[in-house]
Structure formats: structure tokens, C-alpha cells
Amino acid sequence: METLVLSLCSLWLWITRESRTSEYSKVAEKLTAARTYLWSDYATRASTLDRGSLLPEQAEALTILERQATLISQTSRRFYSLSECRKFVTEELNEPSKAA
């Protein structure tokens, strides 16, 4: 039964891959734009210019945005292969913390 459910979920992801890929691409673009905006905002602040470097929290925020944009881009490419869709579904159902 579990195999059937995994197969159906994988098939659904694969069939709807065009719309999912489009949405994932939009999200990745927004995350990249947010990172670019924050980088330019941090770089132009007087306090940052006075210090000479980013605060740890600022660097962490930029790293998180970059990591998530990369993860989303990689995930969207996985939808073009039925076997990768199955792996994705299995990862999400069995180990959601590792997939994230």
C-alpha cells in the first residue's frame, strides 16, 4: 500500500511539474532578489560602513536566503524525472528535516 501511495504522489508531482517548476522558479527569484536587496542595503548603511563588515546576524540572513534559493532551484529540477520525483516524495515523507 505504501508503495502505491508513493508511486501515485510521485506521478502527480511529475504530471504537474510545469506549474510546480514555474512556482519554484518564482520563489527562487524572489529569494535571490531579497538577498540582493539586503546585501545592497547592508552595504550602504552608515553603521556598516563605519564597522567595515557585516554583523553576524546580517551575514547569517544572507546565507540563509542564498541556501534556500539554491535548494529551491535544485528541487524544481528534480520534478523533470519520475524517479527523482519518487525520491523527493520518499525524502519528504520519511525524513522531512533532512530534505529541508
N, C-alpha and C positions, 0 to 999 in steps of 0.2 A: 504494500500500500504506500509506504514511504517513497519507494522508487517511482511510483506512478505520480504522486504529488510533485516530486522534484522534477520529473520529466515534463509535466504539464506547466509548472511555473517557468521552467527553462524555455519551453516552446512559446509561452506567452511573451516572455521578455524578447525572444528572438523575433517573433512576429511583429511586435510593436517597437522594434529597435530604432526605426527612423524618428519617431516622435520623441522617444527617450533620449536618443543621441542629441537631437536638437535642443531639448531642455537642458541636458547636462552641459552642452556647449555654452549655452547662455549663462548658466550658473558659473562655469569656469571663467568666462569672460568678465562677469561681474566681480568675481573674487580677484581676478587679476587687476581690474580697474580700481578696486578698493585698495589693493596693495600699492599700486602706483600712486593713487591719491595720498594715501597715508605717508608713503616714502617722501613725496614732494612736500607734504605738509610738515612732517618732522624735520626735513632738511632746511626748511625756510624759517622755522621758528627761531626767535632770538635766543631763547634759553638753550636750544640745541646748538646753535652756532657758538654760543659762549662756552658751552661744555666741550664741544668738539666731537661728541659721539652720541649715539642714541642711548636712551635709558634701557635697562634690561627688559622692561615691560614693552617698550616700543619695538625692540628687536624681536621679542617673542611674538608679538602681534603680527609682524611682517612675516615671520617664519611660519606661523600657523596658516595665514592666508595663502602663502606660496605652497605649502604642503597640501592643503585642501584642494587648491586649484589643480595641482598635479594629480592627486588621487582621483578627482572627478574626471579629468581628461582620460586617464588610464582606464577607468571604469567604463566610460562611454565607448571606448574602442573594443571592449570585451563583448559588447552586445552583437557584434557582427558575426560571431562564431557561436554556433549552437552548443558546442562543447564548453566554450568559455562561459556561456550563459548558465549552463548546468553547474560549473564550478563556482560561479558567483552566487547562485542560489544556495548551494550547499554551504559555502562560507558564511553567508548571511544568516542562515538558519542554525547552523551548528556553532559558529564562533563569531558572533557579530562584533565583539570587541577587537578581534584580530583584523577583521576586514576593514574596520574604520581606522 
